[in-house]
Amino acid sequence: MANGQTQVSAFISDSTKDALEQYAEAHGLKKAFLIEEALLHHLQALRELPLDVIIPARLVVSRGSGKAMLERVTKPRRPTKAMRELFGK
């Protein structure tokens, strides 16, 4: 290893590994370069942006919340008067 560099080990999902490898190959980049750039980008966003505008890469919901979301998608509510006015309907 060159001076000023440290090796980091982490477990990642198979799908993330596949996406990393595909992107690196398609763009002729080293995986280590992509990982460092992504980490730097993420850390900069965490420093500079309000936390409420950071969108997590994964959302975890409870079984109950998941059922409620499915219900809303499969059986949407009628739009309110305010919504109809907003969308001009």
N, C-alpha and C positions, 0 to 999 in steps of 0.2 A: 504494500500500500504506500502511496505517496504521502509525504508530510502533509499534515492538515486534514487528513481524511480518517474517518472511522467507519468500520463496518457495522451495520445494524441488521439484526435478524428479526423477522416478523412472520407470523402466520397470516395468510390471506386466503380467500375462497378460491376455488378452482376457476370460477367464472371471472373473477378479477384477474387472476394470473393469465387466463386465456386472452382477455381483452388487452392486457398490458403487452403480451407477446405479439398479438396481431397488430396493434398500433405501432409498436417499435419496428416490427418488420416492414410494415407498409410505408413507414416514413424514414426508414434507414437510421433509426436512433438506437442508442444503447438503453437497455432497461434501467440501468443505474441512473442515467441522465434523466429519464422520464420520471423516475421515482423522486429524485431530489427536486426537480422542478415542480412536481405536483405538491410535494411537502412544503416547499418554500411558498408556493402560491397560496396554499391553504393557511399556513401560519400567518402570512401577510394579511389575508382576508380576516382572520380572527383578531388580529391587532387593530385593523383599520376600520372595520365595519361594525355597526351595532349588532349585537347578538341576535336581535329579532329579525334581521334580514338574511342571516345565514340559513340556508336550506339544507337540512341534513341529507346525506346520500341515501340513508335508509330511514324509514319510519316504521316503528314497531307499535302495533295496536293490540289491544286486548281482544279476546274472542267476541265479547259483547259489542265493542266498538266496531269490529269488522262486520258483524251481523247487521248493525245499524247502518253502516255505510252501504252494504249490499242492498238493504231494504230501500234506501234512498235512491240508489241507482236503478233498481228494477221497478220501483213504484214511486216515481217522483211526485212530489206535492204539486198542487196547482200553484201557479205564480200569484203572488199577492198583487193588490192594486198598484202599490208602489213599484213593484218589479215590472209590471206591464207598462206603466208610465215611463219608467226608466228606459225600457227597450222599445218604446213607441208602438206597443201592441194593444 
